[in-house]
Each structure stands twice: as structure tokens, then as C-alpha cells.
Amino acid sequence: MSKKHYLLYLALPTILLMQNCIKEKENVIPEVSKVAEHWGYEHPESWGGISGNCAGVVQSPIDINTSATAKDANLPALQFSYSSFPISIVDNGHTIQVNTNTYAAANTVSYKDKTYQLKQFHFHALSEHTINGSHAPMEMHLVHAADDGALLVVGLMIKEGTANSMIERVWNSIPNEENKEEQRTVTINVKEVLPAMQGYYNYIGSLTTPPCAMGLNWFVMKEPLFLSAAQISDFMRLYNHNYRPVQPLNNRTIHEKP
Ligand SMILES: [Zn+2]
């Protein structure tokens, strides 16, 4: 089985964020492997017992109350530079995930003079973030990492509309077997799912799955990604409750590029 890849999916952000800690504390890796085997969406309130981060004060997802955001039209735009790559895909038991692997360096986003590589994208149903208390049917997460380990995640709220051809190729590539990453010849370019408008909500949060590593720079795009009703139900046949409940905002500010 591709447990190695699965563990890597969970461990990568922690490793990237905590490179120095790992050098000093060799118990980090065994802790992550325990996390990988023992969590589910039935009792997310218990995740704090799996990883202390999950009970932290800077967690994701959150509800975005649009009447309380800090609006600033001069916030910089995300500069996406994506190119085509062949699909490598895994059903890891928590979601459907596409990994860029060796194509990460050719798929980047830049923000405030820092460049992040796209490592993987995956999906949740319902959406994890809510807007003014409302879920979208699904949400797509594009997980990027900089060379220094900083993470930048772009969230796309998915709503029902016309079919998306890139997502069609992804759905057609889903493996029959769990935890087995499979390589396809069909290619995708992730710019096919990016919105035309640059507006976003931005805040500092966490991974939404254990180990809930904190300090992630979150961007939830204001314009949704549209999928057909059939595409949404195709995903929901596999996963219809792989979302973490919204977490307290505490003292954080949500910045909004209108
Ligand atoms: Zn996610």
C-alpha cells in the first residue's frame, strides 16, 4: 500500500513547518504516524487528544462573517504560475488527493515577494469554511509550501453550475483501491479551476486535519469554482462528510481583497 505516501501527506506540512524541531526532537515522526492511523470525522472534538495543535487557538476552518472583515482593495493579488502535469492521485481514506510530486516547482503561487510550490490539492464535502454561516456543497484546497517551510493554502468554495473539464479528468482518474497512489497519463493544468476575479479572504490558520499545524496563510477566494450537480454527487458518493466544523476566530482578523 502507499502508506508511505499517505504518511507523507500528513507529515509533510509538519516536517516543513517544524524542520528545526525535528532536528531536536526525534519523537515527531512516530507521533505523526500515530496521527495517521487514528483519526476520523466522527469526533473532531477529540482531535486535541491526538495532536495538541488541534486544541489550539489559531485553527481552521472558520466562519467568514463578511460584515466584520478588514477590507483593503490594495492588498496584493496572488500571482499564480501553473503549468500542465500528469495526474498522480490517491484516495487516502479521508479525501481524494492529487499530488504534483516532481512537477511542484513548475506550479507556484507568489505573494508578497515569496514563492510557494503547489504540493497537492484535495477536496472536502461539505465546504470547511462557511460564509456568513453557510456551507457550500464542497471546497477544494490547493496546498503550497515555500522553501523555508511556510505554507499557503488556497481554498475554492465549490458551488453547483456548469461542469468543469479539469475536475472531470480528476474524477475519471480516481483509483478503485484506497491508499494506493496511481499515476495517469492524462494531464491537467490547475489554472483551469482558478477564478477570473482576484478577490479573497485571508487569515492565519491551521491544517484542517490532524496534526492541525498552525501558522498557515489561508486564502479563500471570493469567486467560487462551479461543478455540475453530477460532478458534486460523484464526489459525495465517496465522501459526503469529510469536513471539520468551524473553529473559533478568537482574536484573528480576516483581511478581504474586495
Ligand atoms: Zn483540506
Boltz pocket constraint, residues with backbone or C-beta under 6 A from the ligand:
constraints:
  - pocket:
      binder: B
      contacts: [[A, 122], [A, 123], [A, 124], [A, 141], [A, 208]]
      max_distance: 6.0
